[in-house]
Amino acid sequence: MDYSSGLQNSHNIISLGGAATEQDGDLIAELFGSVGKIWKADEKLFDAITGLSGSGPAYIYLAIEALADGGVAAGLPRELAVGLASQTVLGAASMATSSGKHPGQLKDDVTSPGGTTITGIHELEKGGYRGILMNAVIAAARRSRELSQN
């Protein structure tokens, strides 16, 4: 069977080749679906998928480490800070996948006027937080494209 698969994390991206039928795709999706979420995508998107999904876990590990370091700087013991940071990311990811809400809406839902969260978000935005993450995905996708051409 002619198909490509980007097996990353607990989800899979499949792209059916010219010789594969839609039924082949359904079978592959059913098999891979037992170990995670399945998306179908054109193979031309795989470099972008690599930039986001393949490299993304490292970006999240950096965020967990940074959150934990912030907790330590604020006075928390390291082990507690790492545990809280990890669970915070896990909880946020769970809400993002299960709530059906846009991530911006979820952010707004936990952001009170003049509160601690908006103050922290303001600091992140002064540093270009979203732009930096976007640039990391684009750079990784570009590098994936370069590596596939060699």
N, C-alpha and C positions, 0 to 999 in steps of 0.2 A: 504494500500500500504506500502511496506517495503522499506524505504529509510531513510537516515540520512542527516541532513542539518546543516551546520555550518553557521548560519546567523550572519554575522559580518559587521558592518559599512554599506556601500552602495553596497556591493557585497555579493554573496552567493556561497558557495561551496556545491555541492550535490554529494552524493555517493549512487548509486542504490544498494539495497539489492538483495539477490538471487531471491526473488519472483517478483521483479519489472522488467518490460519490458523496452526496449529502448523507446517505445512510452510513457510509464509512465514518463521516464526521460525527454523526449521532452516536455511533458505537464508541468511538474514541472519547467523546465527551462524557458518555456514561461511565466508561472505565476510569478516566482521570477524575471525574466528578466525585468518585468515592474517596479521593484523598484531598480534595480541595475544590475551590471554585473554578469554573471553566469560562473562558471568554474565547470567542472566535475572532480572529483578526487576520488581515492580509499580511503576508510575509514582509511586505515593504515597511510595516510598522514595527518590526522586531527590534530595530536599533533604538527606537524611542521607548519601546517596552523595556529593553535592557537598561536604558538610562534611568527609567523610573522604578521599575519593579526589581530588576536585577541588582542595581546599585543602591536603591532606596533603603534597604535594611541598614546599610552602613550609616546612612544619614540619620536614621532613627536611633541607632546605637550612640552616635555622637550627641544627639539631643538628650537621650537618657543620661549619658555621662555628664553633660552640661547642667541638666536639671539637678542631678545629684550633687554636683559640685556647688551649685547655687544653694542647695539645702545645707550642705556642710558649711558654706560661708555664712549662712544665716544661723548656724549653731546646732544643726542636727548631727548625730553620729553618722558616720559613713554608711554603715550597713542599713540603717533605717532610711537614709536619704536615697540609696540605690533602690531599695525595695519600694519606697513610695513613688519614685520616678518611674520605675518599670510598671507598676500597677496603674499609675496615672495614664501612661501611654496605652497600656492594654485596655483600660476602661474607655478611653477616648476612641480608640480604634473600634471597639465593640459597638459603641454608640453610633459611630460613623457608618458602620456596615449594617446595623440592625434597625436604626430609627427611620430610615427613609428620608431624613432631612439633609439638606445641603450643609456641608461643613461650616459655612459662614453663619448659617442659622443656629447650628449647635454652639458656635462660639458666642453669638449674640445671646443665646439662652442662658449662658453662665457669666455674662458680663454685666455687672450693675453700674449704673451711672456713678461716676466718681469713686468707684470701688477699687479693690486690689487688682482684679483681673485686667481692667482697662488700663490701669497704671503700668502693669507689666507688659501688656500688648503695645502700649505706646513706646516703651523702651525697645521692644523687639522691632517695631517698625522704624524707629530712628536708626537702627542698625541695618535696615534693609532685609529683614528676615525672610519675607516671602520671595523677594527678588533673588536672594542668595540661593534658596532652595531651587527655584526655577532654573537659575543658571547652572546649578550642579547637574540637574537632570539633562539639560540641553548639552552640556559639555560631555557628559557620559554617553549620551546618544551619538554625539559627533564622533567620539573616540570609538564606539562600537562600530560605526560605519567605516571608519578608517581601518580598523583591525580586520573587518570582513573583506576589504578590498585588497589586502596584502596576501 
